[in-house]
Amino acid sequence: MTRALLRGTLIAAVWLLSTTNVFAQAASCTISVTSVAFGNYNVFTTTPDDSTGTVTFRCNSSAFNISISLSDGSSSTFNPRTLRKGAEVLNYNLYRNAARTTIWGDGTGGTSVYTNSNPPNNSNVSVTVYGRIPALQDVSAGNYTDTVSAVINF
C-alpha cells in the first residue's frame, strides 16, 4: 500500500514539474535608440546648446527590475563626455532629466541609470535622453562626434 501511494505522488510531481516548464517564458528585452543630434554649435553663443534623443525598450512579461545604462563614449569619464574631431574635443553630456542635472551613465561616479521594476508587457517604452553642450567653448568648425552605447540589463 505504501509503495503504490509513493508511485502516485512521484508521477504527480513529475507531471507538475514538466507542465510548469512548458509555461515558463525566458525574460527578454529589446532596445533601440535615436541619436542626440545637436546641429550647428556657435562658439559665440552664451547659452548652452540643448538637444534630445530617445532610448526605446520593449520587454516581455518575465522581465523585471530592468536598468539602462549609457557608456562614457570616447571619453575617459562621464563628466564631461567629449565629442571629437581628430584631436579637438567639444565637451557635452547626456542627462536623465530635462533640467540636465542628473548625468545618465552606469551608476558610478555620481551618474544615474534608468530603472523600471515592472515594465509593461510587450509594449514600447520611450525614455528621453537630454543632451547639452556648454556654451563658449573655443573649437574650430567641423563635424564632432561620439558613440555612446546603451545597455539594458534585466
C-alpha positions, 0 to 999 in steps of 0.5 A, spaced: 500 500 500 505 504 501 509 503 495 503 504 490 501 511 494 509 513 493 508 511 485 502 516 485 505 522 488 512 521 484 508 521 477 504 527 480 510 531 481 513 529 475 507 531 471 507 538 475 514 539 474 514 538 466 507 542 465 510 548 469 516 548 464 512 548 458 509 555 461 515 558 463 517 564 458 525 566 458 525 574 460 527 578 454 528 585 452 529 589 446 532 596 445 533 601 440 535 608 440 535 615 436 541 619 436 542 626 440 543 630 434 545 637 436 546 641 429 550 647 428 554 649 435 556 657 435 562 658 439 559 665 440 553 663 443 552 664 451 547 659 452 548 652 452 546 648 446 540 643 448 538 637 444 534 630 445 534 623 443 530 617 445 532 610 448 526 605 446 525 598 450 520 593 449 520 587 454 516 581 455 512 579 461 518 575 465 522 581 465 523 585 471 527 590 475 530 592 468 536 598 468 539 602 462 545 604 462 549 609 457 557 608 456 562 614 457 563 614 449 570 616 447 571 619 453 575 617 459 569 619 464 562 621 464 563 628 466 564 631 461 563 626 455 567 629 449 565 629 442 571 629 437 574 631 431 581 628 430 584 631 436 579 637 438 574 635 443 567 639 444 565 637 451 557 635 452 553 630 456 547 626 456 542 627 462 536 623 465 532 629 466 530 635 462 533 640 467 540 636 465 542 635 472 542 628 473 548 625 468 545 618 465 551 613 465 552 606 469 551 608 476 558 610 478 561 616 479 555 620 481 551 618 474 544 615 474 541 609 470 534 608 468 530 603 472 523 600 471 521 594 476 515 592 472 515 594 465 509 593 461 508 587 457 510 587 450 509 594 449 514 600 447 517 604 452 520 611 450 525 614 455 528 621 453 535 622 453 537 630 454 543 632 451 547 639 452 553 642 450 556 648 454 556 654 451 563 658 449 567 653 448 573 655 443 573 649 437 574 650 430 568 648 425 567 641 423 563 635 424 564 632 432 562 626 434 561 620 439 558 613 440 555 612 446 552 605 447 546 603 451 545 597 455 539 594 458 540 589 463 534 585 466 
